[in-house]
Amino acid sequence: MKKLLLQLDSSPLPSVFDRVVAFDAGADEVMSYGGVTTDNVRDLVHGAIFTRGPKHLHSTAIFIGGTDMALGEKLLGAVKKAFFGPLRVSLMLDSNGSNTTAVAAVAKMRQAAGTLDGRAAVVTAGSGPVGLRAAGLLAKAGARVTVTSRRAADGSLAAKIAQRFGGSVREVTMADSAGASHALEGAEMFLNAGPAGVCLIPRAAWVGRAGLKIAGDVNAVPPLGVEGIDVTDDGATREGVTTFGALGIGGLKMKIHKACIAKLFEKNDLVLDAESIAELAESL
Protein backbone atom coordinates (compact mmCIF):
# COMPACT_ATOMS: atom_id res chain seq x y z
CA MET A 1 0.00 0.00 0.00
CA LYS A 2 1.33 3.43 -0.93
CA LYS A 3 2.56 5.79 1.78
CA LEU A 4 0.46 8.93 1.35
CA LEU A 5 1.34 12.23 3.03
CA LEU A 6 -1.25 14.98 3.25
CA GLN A 7 0.64 18.30 3.30
CA LEU A 8 -1.44 21.05 4.94
CA ASP A 9 0.23 24.42 4.44
CA SER A 10 -1.10 27.65 5.90
CA SER A 11 0.66 29.68 3.20
CA PRO A 12 -1.05 30.26 -0.17
CA LEU A 13 1.46 28.04 -1.98
CA PRO A 14 2.47 24.81 -0.24
CA SER A 15 6.19 24.56 0.47
CA VAL A 16 8.21 22.90 -2.29
CA PHE A 17 10.98 22.31 0.27
CA ASP A 18 8.69 20.28 2.54
CA ARG A 19 7.34 18.34 -0.42
CA VAL A 20 10.82 17.38 -1.64
CA VAL A 21 11.92 16.31 1.83
CA ALA A 22 8.79 14.17 2.16
CA PHE A 23 9.61 12.28 -1.04
CA ASP A 24 13.23 11.87 0.02
CA ALA A 25 12.01 10.50 3.37
CA GLY A 26 10.00 7.75 1.72
CA ALA A 27 6.53 9.11 0.99
CA ASP A 28 5.15 7.60 -2.23
CA GLU A 29 2.77 10.48 -2.85
CA VAL A 30 2.41 13.95 -1.31
CA MET A 31 -1.00 15.61 -1.57
CA SER A 32 -0.25 19.31 -1.09
CA TYR A 33 -2.79 21.97 -0.15
CA GLY A 34 -2.04 25.65 0.43
CA GLY A 35 -4.09 28.32 2.15
CA VAL A 36 -5.38 25.83 4.70
CA THR A 37 -7.25 27.33 7.65
CA THR A 38 -8.96 26.00 10.73
CA ASP A 39 -12.27 26.52 8.91
CA ASN A 40 -11.50 24.28 5.95
CA VAL A 41 -9.10 21.70 7.38
CA ARG A 42 -11.69 19.23 8.70
CA ASP A 43 -12.90 18.04 5.29
CA LEU A 44 -9.31 17.53 4.10
CA VAL A 45 -8.57 15.43 7.17
CA HIS A 46 -11.75 13.42 6.77
CA GLY A 47 -10.82 12.70 3.17
CA ALA A 48 -7.57 11.19 4.46
CA ILE A 49 -9.04 9.06 7.25
CA PHE A 50 -12.28 7.77 5.67
CA THR A 51 -10.73 6.14 2.61
CA ARG A 52 -8.72 3.40 4.33
CA GLY A 53 -9.64 0.95 7.05
CA PRO A 54 -8.14 1.43 10.53
CA LYS A 55 -5.56 -1.33 9.99
CA HIS A 56 -4.19 0.52 6.94
CA LEU A 57 -4.25 4.08 8.29
CA HIS A 58 -0.59 3.89 9.29
CA SER A 59 0.12 4.26 5.56
CA THR A 60 -1.45 7.73 5.58
CA ALA A 61 0.03 10.68 7.50
CA ILE A 62 -0.33 14.46 7.80
CA PHE A 63 2.33 17.17 7.73
CA ILE A 64 1.44 20.70 8.87
CA GLY A 65 3.62 23.49 7.50
CA GLY A 66 3.57 27.09 6.34
CA THR A 67 5.41 30.22 7.37
CA ASP A 68 3.17 30.99 10.37
CA MET A 69 3.86 28.77 13.38
CA ALA A 70 1.03 30.28 15.42
CA LEU A 71 -1.44 29.29 12.72
CA GLY A 72 0.31 25.94 12.40
CA GLU A 73 -0.38 25.27 16.08
CA LYS A 74 -4.05 26.11 15.55
CA LEU A 75 -4.17 23.75 12.58
CA LEU A 76 -2.62 21.03 14.72
CA GLY A 77 -5.43 21.41 17.23
CA ALA A 78 -8.06 21.41 14.48
CA VAL A 79 -6.64 18.28 12.87
CA LYS A 80 -6.63 16.40 16.18
CA LYS A 81 -10.21 17.53 16.79
CA ALA A 82 -11.23 16.04 13.42
CA PHE A 83 -10.05 12.58 14.49
CA PHE A 84 -12.33 10.21 16.35
CA GLY A 85 -12.13 6.62 17.54
CA PRO A 86 -9.68 4.56 15.48
CA LEU A 87 -10.01 6.97 12.56
CA ARG A 88 -6.83 8.93 12.99
CA VAL A 89 -3.41 9.15 11.36
CA SER A 90 0.00 10.27 12.55
CA LEU A 91 0.82 13.95 12.10
CA MET A 92 3.78 16.29 12.34
CA LEU A 93 3.96 20.05 12.94
CA ASP A 94 6.97 21.86 11.52
CA SER A 95 5.79 25.26 10.29
CA ASN A 96 8.72 27.14 8.75
CA GLY A 97 11.00 24.33 9.91
CA SER A 98 10.85 25.77 13.42
CA ASN A 99 10.58 22.52 15.37
CA THR A 100 13.26 20.57 13.52
CA THR A 101 15.64 23.56 13.47
CA ALA A 102 15.25 24.18 17.21
CA VAL A 103 15.70 20.50 17.99
CA ALA A 104 18.83 20.28 15.83
CA ALA A 105 20.37 23.39 17.39
CA VAL A 106 19.80 22.14 20.93
CA ALA A 107 21.10 18.68 20.02
CA LYS A 108 24.33 20.23 18.71
CA MET A 109 24.75 22.26 21.89
CA ARG A 110 24.04 19.23 24.06
CA GLN A 111 26.59 17.17 22.14
CA ALA A 112 29.25 19.84 22.59
CA ALA A 113 28.47 20.42 26.27
CA GLY A 114 28.07 16.80 27.31
CA THR A 115 25.15 17.83 29.49
CA LEU A 116 22.82 20.81 29.58
CA ASP A 117 21.83 20.36 33.19
CA GLY A 118 22.73 23.47 35.18
CA ARG A 119 24.31 25.26 32.22
CA ALA A 120 23.67 28.97 31.75
CA ALA A 121 22.21 29.37 28.25
CA VAL A 122 21.05 32.47 26.37
CA VAL A 123 18.68 32.37 23.40
CA THR A 124 18.44 35.66 21.52
CA ALA A 125 15.15 36.48 19.77
CA GLY A 126 13.46 34.00 22.05
CA SER A 127 9.98 35.18 21.14
CA GLY A 128 10.27 33.82 17.59
CA PRO A 129 9.18 30.26 16.75
CA VAL A 130 12.69 28.76 16.67
CA GLY A 131 13.90 30.71 19.69
CA LEU A 132 10.88 29.88 21.80
CA ARG A 133 11.20 26.17 21.14
CA ALA A 134 14.97 26.09 21.53
CA ALA A 135 14.70 27.93 24.85
CA GLY A 136 12.01 25.52 25.99
CA LEU A 137 13.99 22.43 25.05
CA LEU A 138 17.09 23.81 26.79
CA ALA A 139 15.07 24.52 29.93
CA LYS A 140 13.44 21.09 29.78
CA ALA A 141 16.95 19.57 29.70
CA GLY A 142 17.91 21.44 32.88
CA ALA A 143 19.69 24.52 31.54
CA ARG A 144 19.23 27.90 33.21
CA VAL A 145 17.82 29.79 30.25
CA THR A 146 17.71 33.49 29.49
CA VAL A 147 15.63 34.58 26.50
CA THR A 148 15.82 37.98 24.86
CA SER A 149 13.20 39.94 22.96
CA ARG A 150 12.92 43.47 21.63
CA ARG A 151 9.92 44.35 23.75
CA ALA A 152 10.15 45.37 27.39
CA ALA A 153 10.67 42.29 29.55
CA ASP A 154 7.58 41.69 31.66
CA GLY A 155 8.02 38.00 32.39
CA SER A 156 5.24 36.88 30.03
CA LEU A 157 7.59 35.27 27.48
CA ALA A 158 9.50 33.38 30.16
CA ALA A 159 6.22 32.27 31.75
CA LYS A 160 4.91 31.05 28.40
CA ILE A 161 8.00 28.94 27.79
CA ALA A 162 8.16 27.57 31.34
CA GLN A 163 4.47 26.70 31.31
CA ARG A 164 4.87 24.46 28.29
CA PHE A 165 8.35 23.04 28.80
CA GLY A 166 9.08 23.52 32.52
CA GLY A 167 12.50 24.42 33.87
CA SER A 168 14.16 27.73 34.68
CA VAL A 169 13.58 30.63 32.27
CA ARG A 170 14.04 34.37 32.60
CA GLU A 171 13.80 37.13 30.02
CA VAL A 172 15.69 40.31 29.28
CA THR A 173 15.14 43.11 26.81
CA MET A 174 17.56 43.30 23.89
CA ALA A 175 16.32 45.87 21.40
CA ASP A 176 19.25 45.46 19.02
CA SER A 177 22.88 44.35 18.81
CA ALA A 178 23.96 47.08 21.22
CA GLY A 179 22.42 45.08 24.03
CA ALA A 180 24.18 41.80 23.20
CA SER A 181 27.04 42.19 25.67
CA HIS A 182 24.64 42.71 28.55
CA ALA A 183 22.41 39.82 27.45
CA LEU A 184 25.34 37.39 27.33
CA GLU A 185 26.63 38.13 30.83
CA GLY A 186 27.34 34.85 32.62
CA ALA A 187 26.48 32.71 29.59
CA GLU A 188 28.19 29.36 29.09
CA MET A 189 26.42 28.94 25.75
CA PHE A 190 24.18 30.95 23.49
CA LEU A 191 22.04 30.45 20.42
CA ASN A 192 21.05 33.24 18.08
CA ALA A 193 17.54 32.62 16.71
CA GLY A 194 17.10 36.07 15.20
CA PRO A 195 15.65 36.95 11.81
CA ALA A 196 17.47 36.33 8.54
CA GLY A 197 19.99 38.95 7.48
CA VAL A 198 20.27 40.65 10.87
CA CYS A 199 23.46 40.54 12.96
CA LEU A 200 22.30 40.49 16.56
CA ILE A 201 25.58 39.51 18.22
CA PRO A 202 28.72 41.48 17.24
CA ARG A 203 32.10 39.81 17.58
CA ALA A 204 33.03 42.05 20.52
CA ALA A 205 30.02 40.79 22.49
CA TRP A 206 31.19 37.17 22.64
CA VAL A 207 34.89 36.84 21.78
CA GLY A 208 37.01 36.67 24.93
CA ARG A 209 33.99 36.32 27.22
CA ALA A 210 34.94 34.38 30.35
CA GLY A 211 33.07 31.11 30.77
CA LEU A 212 31.58 31.01 27.28
CA LYS A 213 32.05 27.57 25.73
CA ILE A 214 29.44 27.13 22.95
CA ALA A 215 27.86 29.48 20.42
CA GLY A 216 25.30 28.84 17.69
CA ASP A 217 23.52 30.77 14.96
CA VAL A 218 20.54 29.67 12.84
CA ASN A 219 20.71 32.65 10.45
CA ALA A 220 22.13 31.63 7.07
CA VAL A 221 21.49 34.92 5.24
CA PRO A 222 24.27 37.57 5.28
CA PRO A 223 24.95 39.41 7.41
CA LEU A 224 24.98 36.37 9.69
CA GLY A 225 23.40 36.60 13.11
CA VAL A 226 26.66 36.15 15.00
CA GLU A 227 29.68 38.01 13.73
CA GLY A 228 32.70 35.70 13.66
CA ILE A 229 30.83 32.42 13.20
CA ASP A 230 30.89 30.88 9.73
CA VAL A 231 27.67 29.51 8.27
CA THR A 232 29.34 26.11 7.77
CA ASP A 233 30.71 25.78 11.32
CA ASP A 234 29.83 22.40 12.78
CA GLY A 235 31.76 22.18 16.01
CA ALA A 236 34.59 24.47 14.88
CA THR A 237 36.72 26.10 17.57
CA ARG A 238 36.87 29.87 17.28
CA GLU A 239 38.52 31.97 19.97
CA GLY A 240 38.27 29.00 22.34
CA VAL A 241 34.52 28.59 21.73
CA THR A 242 32.82 25.65 19.99
CA THR A 243 30.69 27.16 17.23
CA PHE A 244 27.78 26.03 15.07
CA GLY A 245 26.58 27.92 11.99
CA ALA A 246 23.23 27.66 10.24
CA LEU A 247 24.39 25.06 7.71
CA GLY A 248 26.16 23.07 10.40
CA ILE A 249 22.89 22.92 12.32
CA GLY A 250 20.94 22.50 9.09
CA GLY A 251 22.58 19.19 8.22
CA LEU A 252 21.20 17.62 11.38
CA LYS A 253 17.88 19.42 10.90
CA MET A 254 17.45 17.69 7.55
CA LYS A 255 18.31 14.31 9.03
CA ILE A 256 15.76 14.82 11.81
CA HIS A 257 13.10 16.05 9.36
CA LYS A 258 13.45 12.97 7.15
CA ALA A 259 13.49 10.60 10.11
CA CYS A 260 10.28 12.14 11.43
CA ILE A 261 8.48 11.74 8.11
CA ALA A 262 9.55 8.10 7.93
CA LYS A 263 8.38 7.57 11.53
CA LEU A 264 4.89 8.82 10.69
CA PHE A 265 4.23 5.72 8.60
CA GLU A 266 5.07 3.22 11.37
CA LYS A 267 1.77 3.71 13.24
CA ASN A 268 -1.31 5.87 13.02
CA ASP A 269 -1.39 7.73 16.33
CA LEU A 270 1.86 9.73 16.53
CA VAL A 271 1.85 13.48 17.12
CA LEU A 272 5.27 14.95 16.37
CA ASP A 273 5.73 18.41 17.89
CA ALA A 274 8.86 19.97 19.41
CA GLU A 275 9.16 17.67 22.43
CA SER A 276 8.45 14.41 20.61
CA ILE A 277 10.71 15.41 17.71
CA ALA A 278 13.48 16.03 20.26
CA GLU A 279 12.97 12.55 21.71
CA LEU A 280 13.25 11.03 18.24
CA ALA A 281 16.40 13.05 17.54
CA GLU A 282 18.15 11.52 20.54
CA SER A 283 18.08 8.14 18.79
CA LEU A 284 19.79 9.44 15.64
Secondary structure, 3 states (H helix, E strand, C coil): CCCEEEEEECCCCCCHHHHHHHHHCCCCEEEEECCCCCCCHHHHHHHHHCCCCHHHHHHEEEEEECCCHHHHHHHHHHHHHHCECCECCEEEECHHHHHHHHHHHHHHHHHHHCCCCCCEEEEECCCCHHHHHHHHHHHHCCCEEEEEECCCCCCHHHHHHHHHHCCEEEEEECCCHHHHHHHCCCCCEEEECCCCCCCCECHHHHCCCCCCCEEEECCCCCCCCECCCCCCCEEEEECCEEEECHHHHHHHHHHHHHHHHHHHCCCCCCEECHHHHHHHHCCC
